[in-house]
């Protein structure tokens, strides 16, 4: 009788052990699983539409416009004025920012930003993101008066506090028309998407 009870208890113990192992195998990654970073889309950010000469300052961490009164601080990471984009890093800025222009790059599959090749804003005429058609993020068609983001261009951004983001400009016109009219559609209005990495690594996916 005692022998039968021992065998029964042993069988139950083995069954429970097997069940526990099965449950564990259903989640092989366990706590090591990583959550994908969110893609944030900013629509209709005005970049000096009134031609005042002022930049629109933006915080990538907060996904928010920073007041011009804070332009001499590290509260902003990137700023826009017409087709000119500046970053908060370099001898004429206040933060640790930098930028790199990546070409032939798929925004969605880009996982890690490069270690080298980063630039800063050295002067008003030597910016991390070069100004001019075909030099960085856009092409300009003189006949149609249309500014078009260059396909495959992704901007790597180092923020004012040394974090990283990947950013892609989608449109330069109000409401991001698929086929903008350079003589009718309101320009200097950015739509862009980005991924911000808060932990200080260059991983952006």
HELIX and SHEET records of a PDB file:
HELIX    1   1 UNK A    2  UNK A   25  1                                  24    
HELIX    2   2 UNK A   30  UNK A   32  5                                   3    
HELIX    3   3 UNK A   68  UNK A   70  5                                   3    
SHEET    1   A 5 UNK A  40  UNK A  46  0                                        
SHEET    2   A 5 UNK A 187  UNK A 197 -1                                        
SHEET    3   A 5 UNK A 164  UNK A 173 -1                                        
SHEET    4   A 5 UNK A 154  UNK A 158 -1                                        
SHEET    5   A 5 UNK A  98  UNK A 102 -1                                        
SHEET    1   B 4 UNK A  64  UNK A  66  0                                        
SHEET    2   B 4 UNK A  56  UNK A  59 -1                                        
SHEET    3   B 4 UNK A  78  UNK A  81 -1                                        
SHEET    4   B 4 UNK A  84  UNK A  87 -1                                        
SHEET    1   C 2 UNK A 138  UNK A 141  0                                        
SHEET    2   C 2 UNK A 146  UNK A 149 -1                                        
END                                                                             
